């Protein structure tokens, strides 16, 4: 007897459908699997045979041949366990032929017949819908994830007995046996599924300039670098930036969830990632874990930060080679990984936020505490290469906080994340209207030609910028960055025209041209 079951797999973040063909024939008893596959897929045969025996299914002493196609793609993971079991059941006549028409089957099988969760369900279900399939049978822990794709019947199963019961029942009665899983996407997006961490900018006393810089960065999708001594609140500010970013749209949420699904980080019974990612890798992270890769390529930290924040605390502690690996992803907003088995692409449209001490001891320019020499400071800051610094639009100093601000005796009022987010949303709305009909989304993406079109300056503003350009000896790239930042600052103020005050603020964020990076010999 012959059977063919449709399953799926992923290569990078791209999914594909595969056929598991099973032939049971007379001859010398044996079990042979063919097709381009990894060791864990080849071991599926042993797992499935034991599982079928343990649930009371007797496999006849026959020659069983299994073929996995397409043959030019290496199959990896345990997603083929359940479709292989269903294919054997159909081939030996335990379930009727054709009972899996228009159906895709995914899942890992335990030796006791339990169906366990697998990776990459969301992209596979999306591919199944594109191919015209109507039903997907998958593990219960993955059911809500698969149900995000509208128009598909998602059947969550927990054991081989449930699968046999479902497939042997008439199609008209199946929904009564196992109710298809459904999710309310609007409710999920509005309420979120993650626990509220209660992070709010109102919790931060002082550092008004740093909070302002964070809001400018959020409004225009600008990369941000915060320099200051230990305990000045750099990490506190960075962790609260997601609270002032716009909420993920459904399209963005599906993009992010697809990456986390492929990485196996969705979490049990999770439907979508609804909050913008905040990824903060340790400086000892491997290169493959940072940008992606490995023997079996998987997304790295920069892809897990897609549509969110990649926070690098203590940036000089990261090896320079690792930091330089971010250069191309920052520009291209994606990362390509080349292996012998093919090229894998992962999205990496993240906002880089970095924090660092101004010197090895952390207290420069306070010479009462800092004993570092100029050469030591230069070598320390030199661990961050010029090309990386050149890609960071905003560099702001976080000085030691005054005791009056910490004790609440200052006259300044801490602005909440909710209020800051409203201002960011208004600025984003202005950008959306400005760039309608173009490929641009944010001010940070403007090319020199776009800057000439959208950043018109009056005579007074032009004279100020020319004077500043000469006095600070700015590069052409720095000149364009100042204009991009000024455009975002004007948007935050609700102005269509860039004023001199907006240019002044934008220039103040050029700390990389200032005291820390221009140490004299000594």
C-alpha positions in Angstrom: 0.0 0.0 0.0 1.1 3.6 -0.7 0.3 6.8 1.0 1.4 10.5 0.7 1.1 13.0 3.5 1.9 16.7 3.3 4.0 18.3 6.0 6.3 21.4 6.1 9.7 22.7 7.1 11.7 26.0 7.2 14.9 27.1 5.6 16.0 30.3 7.4 12.7 32.1 7.8 11.3 30.8 4.5 8.9 27.8 4.8 8.2 25.1 2.3 5.9 22.1 2.0 7.2 18.5 1.8 5.7 15.2 0.9 6.2 12.2 3.1 5.6 9.2 0.9 5.2 5.7 2.5 5.2 2.4 0.7 4.5 -0.9 2.5 5.2 -3.9 0.4 6.0 -7.6 0.7 9.6 -8.6 1.0 12.3 -8.8 3.6 11.1 -6.9 6.6 12.9 -3.5 7.0 12.4 0.2 7.4 14.3 2.5 5.1 14.1 6.3 4.8 15.4 8.1 1.8 15.7 11.8 0.9 18.1 14.5 1.9 17.7 14.6 5.7 19.5 15.2 8.9 20.1 12.6 11.7 17.2 13.7 13.8 14.8 13.3 10.9 16.3 9.8 10.1 15.7 8.8 13.7 12.0 9.7 13.3 11.4 6.1 12.0 12.5 4.5 15.2 10.5 6.9 17.3 7.3 6.4 15.3 7.5 2.6 15.2 7.9 2.4 19.0 5.1 5.0 19.5 2.7 3.1 17.2 3.4 -0.1 19.1 2.8 1.5 22.4 -0.6 2.8 21.4 -1.7 -0.6 20.2 -1.0 -0.4 16.5 0.7 -3.6 15.1 2.9 -2.9 12.1 3.0 -6.0 9.8 6.4 -7.6 9.0 6.8 -5.8 5.7 9.3 -3.8 3.8 8.6 -0.1 4.5 10.1 2.6 2.4 9.8 6.3 3.2 10.7 9.1 0.8 10.9 12.8 1.8 10.6 15.3 -1.1 11.7 17.7 -2.4 15.1 15.9 -2.5 17.2 19.0 -3.0 16.3 20.5 0.4 17.9 19.0 3.6 15.1 18.2 6.0 15.9 19.1 9.7 14.0 19.0 12.9 11.4 16.7 14.4 8.4 18.1 12.5 8.0 15.0 10.3 7.3 12.6 13.2 3.5 12.9 13.1 3.1 13.0 9.3 5.3 9.9 9.1 3.1 8.1 11.6 -0.1 9.1 9.7 1.5 7.9 6.5 2.3 4.5 8.0 -1.3 4.3 9.4 -2.8 5.0 6.0 -0.4 2.7 4.2 -1.2 -0.3 6.4 -5.0 0.5 6.3 -5.5 1.6 9.9 -7.1 4.8 8.5 -8.8 5.3 5.2 -7.1 6.4 2.0 -7.6 10.1 1.2 -8.6 11.1 4.8 -5.8 13.7 4.8 -6.7 15.4 1.5 -6.3 19.2 1.8 -4.5 18.6 5.1 -1.0 19.4 6.4 0.3 17.5 9.4 3.0 18.6 11.8 4.3 17.4 15.1 6.9 15.5 17.1 5.9 12.1 18.5 7.0 10.8 21.9 7.6 7.1 22.5 4.3 6.9 24.4 2.3 8.5 21.5 2.3 12.0 23.0 2.3 14.8 20.4 4.9 17.5 21.3 5.3 21.0 20.1 7.6 21.9 17.2 9.3 25.0 15.8 8.3 27.1 12.8 4.6 26.4 12.8 3.5 30.0 11.9 5.4 30.2 8.6 4.4 26.7 7.6 0.7 27.3 8.2 1.0 30.5 6.1 2.7 28.5 3.3 -0.1 25.8 3.6 -2.7 28.5 3.1 -0.9 29.9 0.1 -0.8 26.4 -1.4 -4.6 26.0 -1.0 -4.7 23.6 2.0 -7.6 24.0 4.3 -6.7 22.1 7.5 -3.5 21.7 9.6 -3.2 19.1 12.3 -0.5 20.1 14.8 0.4 19.8 18.5 -1.9 21.5 21.0 0.8 23.9 22.3 1.2 25.2 18.8 -2.5 25.5 18.0 -3.0 29.2 18.9 0.1 30.1 17.0 -1.2 28.4 13.8 -4.7 29.9 14.3 -3.3 33.4 13.7 -3.5 32.6 10.0 -7.1 33.3 9.1 -9.1 31.0 6.9 -7.4 27.8 8.1 -8.9 25.0 10.2 -6.3 24.4 13.0 -6.7 21.1 14.8 -4.7 20.7 17.9 -3.9 17.1 19.0 -2.2 15.8 22.1 -1.7 12.1 21.3 -1.7 9.6 18.4 -5.0 8.2 19.7 -6.6 11.6 19.1 -5.2 11.7 15.6 -6.5 8.3 14.7 -9.9 9.1 16.2 -10.1 12.3 14.2 -9.0 10.9 10.9 -11.2 7.8 11.0 -14.3 9.9 11.7 -16.5 11.2 8.8 -15.4 14.7 7.8 -18.7 16.1 8.8 -18.3 14.9 12.4 -14.6 15.9 12.9 -15.2 19.4 14.3 -17.5 17.8 16.9 -14.7 15.5 18.1 -11.9 18.2 18.2 -13.0 21.8 18.0 -10.8 23.8 15.7 -8.7 26.4 17.5 -9.6 30.1 17.0 -8.1 33.3 18.3 -9.3 36.9 18.5 -6.5 38.8 16.9 -7.9 42.3 17.7 -8.2 41.3 21.4 -4.7 39.9 21.5 -3.2 43.0 19.9 -5.2 45.4 22.1 -4.6 43.6 25.4 -1.3 41.8 24.8 -0.4 38.4 26.1 2.9 39.2 27.9 2.9 40.3 31.5 3.1 44.0 32.2 6.6 44.9 33.5 5.4 48.3 34.7 8.3 50.2 33.1 7.6 53.9 32.8 9.8 56.9 32.1 8.0 58.6 35.0 10.1 56.3 37.3 13.3 58.0 36.2 14.3 61.1 38.2 16.5 63.6 36.4 18.2 62.9 33.1 15.7 65.1 31.2 18.1 65.6 28.3 18.6 61.8 27.9 14.9 61.2 28.0 14.4 63.8 25.4 17.1 62.2 23.2 15.3 58.8 23.7 12.0 60.4 22.5 13.7 61.9 19.4 15.3 58.5 18.6 11.9 56.7 19.0 10.1 59.3 16.8 12.5 59.0 13.9 13.9 55.5 14.3 17.4 56.9 15.0 20.1 54.8 16.6 21.1 56.1 20.1 24.3 56.0 22.2 24.2 57.0 25.9 27.5 57.8 27.6 27.8 58.2 31.3 29.3 57.0 34.6 28.0 53.9 36.4 24.6 54.3 38.0 23.5 57.3 36.0 20.5 55.5 34.5 21.6 54.5 31.1 20.1 51.1 31.2 16.9 52.4 32.8 16.3 54.7 29.9 17.1 52.1 27.3 14.7 49.5 28.8 11.9 52.1 28.7 12.2 53.1 25.1 9.8 50.3 23.9 7.2 51.9 26.1 7.1 55.0 23.9 7.3 53.2 20.6 4.0 52.6 18.6 2.4 49.3 19.3 3.1 46.5 16.8 0.6 46.4 14.0 -0.8 43.0 13.0 1.6 42.8 10.1 4.6 43.6 12.3 3.4 41.3 15.0 3.2 38.4 12.5 6.7 39.2 11.2 8.2 39.2 14.7 6.2 36.1 15.7 7.5 34.3 12.6 11.1 34.9 13.7 10.5 33.7 17.2 8.5 30.7 15.9 11.5 29.6 13.8 13.8 30.2 16.7 11.6 28.1 19.0 11.0 31.0 21.3 7.3 31.6 21.0 6.3 29.9 24.2 3.7 27.3 24.8 0.1 28.3 23.8 1.3 31.7 22.7 -0.5 33.1 19.6 1.5 36.2 18.8 4.4 38.4 20.0 2.5 41.6 20.7 5.1 43.8 22.4 8.1 45.2 20.6 11.2 43.1 21.3 13.9 44.3 23.6 17.0 42.2 23.2 20.1 42.8 25.3 22.8 40.3 24.6 25.8 39.8 26.9 29.2 40.9 25.6 30.4 37.3 25.6 27.8 36.3 23.0 29.2 34.3 20.1 29.2 35.8 16.6 26.6 33.2 15.4 24.3 34.0 18.3 24.6 37.7 17.6 24.0 37.8 13.8 22.6 34.3 13.2 24.1 31.1 11.9 25.3 27.9 13.5 25.4 24.3 12.1 21.7 24.5 11.7 21.2 28.2 10.9 18.9 30.0 13.2 18.1 33.7 13.9 20.5 35.7 15.9 20.0 38.5 18.5 19.8 41.1 15.8 16.9 39.3 14.1 15.2 38.6 17.4 15.3 42.4 17.9 13.4 43.0 14.5 10.9 45.8 14.8 12.3 46.5 18.3 15.4 47.5 20.3 18.8 45.9 20.3 20.5 47.2 23.4 24.2 46.8 23.8 25.2 47.6 27.3 28.9 48.4 27.9 29.6 48.5 24.2 33.4 48.7 24.5 33.3 45.3 26.3 32.1 43.7 23.0 34.9 42.6 20.8 35.4 45.1 17.9 34.9 42.3 15.4 31.5 41.5 16.7 30.4 45.1 16.7 31.6 45.6 13.1 29.4 42.6 12.1 26.4 45.0 12.7 27.5 47.4 10.0 25.8 45.7 7.1 22.6 44.7 8.9 22.2 48.3 10.1 22.3 49.4 6.5 20.5 46.6 4.8 18.0 45.8 7.6 18.5 42.1 7.0 21.3 39.6 7.4 22.4 36.9 4.9 24.1 33.7 6.1 25.8 31.6 3.5 26.3 27.9 4.1 27.2 24.9 1.9 23.5 23.9 1.9 22.3 27.3 0.7 21.8 31.0 1.6 19.6 31.9 4.5 18.1 35.4 5.0 16.7 36.8 8.3 15.2 40.3 8.7 17.0 42.6 11.1 15.2 46.0 11.1 16.2 47.0 14.6 16.9 50.2 16.5 20.3 50.1 18.0 20.7 51.6 21.5 24.1 51.5 23.1 25.4 52.4 26.5 29.0 52.9 27.7 31.2 54.4 30.4 33.4 57.3 29.2 36.6 55.5 30.4 37.8 52.2 31.8 37.0 53.2 35.4 33.8 54.9 34.3 34.1 58.3 36.0 35.8 60.6 33.4 35.7 63.7 33.3 35.5 63.7 37.1 39.2 63.9 37.9 38.5 63.4 41.6 37.6 59.8 40.8 39.0 59.1 37.4 42.7 58.4 37.1 42.7 57.1 33.5 45.2 58.6 31.1 44.2 60.1 27.8 45.7 57.1 26.0 43.7 54.7 28.2 40.5 56.5 27.4 41.3 56.7 23.7 42.1 52.9 23.6 38.9 52.2 25.5 36.6 54.2 23.3 38.6 53.1 20.2 37.1 49.6 20.7 34.0 51.0 18.9 35.1 51.5 15.3 34.4 54.7 13.4 32.0 53.1 10.9 29.8 52.0 13.8 29.9 55.4 15.5 29.1 56.9 12.1 25.9 54.9 11.9 24.7 56.2 15.3 22.6 59.3 14.9 22.3 60.5 18.5 25.0 60.5 21.1 24.0 61.9 24.5 25.7 62.2 27.9 24.0 60.9 31.0 25.8 62.8 33.8 25.6 61.9 37.5 22.1 62.7 38.8 21.7 65.5 41.4 20.6 64.5 44.8 17.7 66.9 44.7 16.3 65.1 41.6 16.7 61.7 43.3 14.9 62.9 46.4 12.0 64.5 44.5 12.8 68.0 45.7 13.5 69.3 42.2 11.0 71.5 40.4 11.1 69.3 37.3 8.2 66.9 36.6 8.8 63.4 35.2 7.0 62.9 32.0 5.2 59.5 31.7 5.7 57.0 28.9 2.1 57.4 27.9 2.5 61.2 27.3 5.8 60.6 25.5 4.3 58.0 23.3 1.5 60.3 22.2 4.1 62.8 21.1 6.0 60.1 19.3 2.8 58.9 17.5 2.1 62.4 16.3 5.6 62.7 14.9 5.3 59.3 13.2 2.0 60.4 11.7 3.6 63.4 10.2 6.3 61.2 8.6 3.7 58.8 7.3 1.9 61.7 5.6 5.1 63.2 4.3 6.5 59.9 2.8 3.1 58.6 1.4 3.7 57.0 -1.9 7.4 56.4 -1.3 9.4 53.5 0.2 10.4 55.7 3.2 8.9 55.2 6.6 11.1 57.2 8.9 13.2 60.4 8.8 16.3 58.3 9.5 15.9 56.5 6.1 16.1 59.7 4.0 18.8 59.8 1.4 20.7 63.0 0.4 18.1 63.5 -2.4 15.3 63.1 0.1 16.9 65.5 2.5 17.0 68.2 -0.2 13.3 67.6 -0.8 12.0 67.3 2.7 14.4 69.4 4.8 14.0 72.9 3.4 15.9 75.6 5.3 15.4 79.4 5.6 18.3 81.8 5.2 18.9 82.1 8.9 18.9 78.3 9.4 21.2 77.8 6.4 23.7 80.3 7.8 23.7 78.6 11.2 24.3 75.2 9.7 27.1 76.4 7.5 28.8 78.1 10.4 28.4 75.0 12.6 29.7 72.7 9.8 32.9 74.7 9.5 33.5 75.2 13.2 32.9 71.5 14.1 34.6 70.2 11.0 31.7 67.9 10.3 31.8 65.2 7.6 29.2 65.0 4.8 27.5 62.1 6.5 27.3 64.1 9.8 25.9 67.1 7.9 23.0 64.9 6.6 22.5 63.3 10.0 22.0 66.7 11.6 19.3 67.5 9.0 17.6 64.2 9.6 17.6 64.7 13.3 16.4 68.3 12.9 13.5 67.0 10.7 12.5 64.6 13.5 12.8 67.3 16.2 10.6 69.6 14.1 8.0 66.8 13.7 7.9 66.4 17.5 7.2 70.1 17.8 4.5 69.8 15.1 6.4 72.1 12.7 6.6 71.6 8.9 9.6 73.9 8.7 12.9 73.2 10.4 13.8 76.1 12.7 17.2 77.2 14.0 16.3 75.8 17.5 15.7 72.4 15.9 19.2 72.5 14.3 20.8 73.5 17.6 19.3 70.5 19.3 20.3 68.2 16.5 23.9 69.5 16.6 24.0 68.9 20.4 23.6 65.2 19.8 27.0 65.1 18.0 28.9 64.0 21.1 31.1 61.7 19.0 32.7 64.8 17.6 33.4 66.1 21.1 35.4 65.7 24.3 35.3 61.9 24.7 36.5 61.0 21.3 39.0 63.8 20.9 41.5 63.0 23.6 44.8 64.8 23.4 48.0 62.8 23.6 49.3 62.5 27.1 
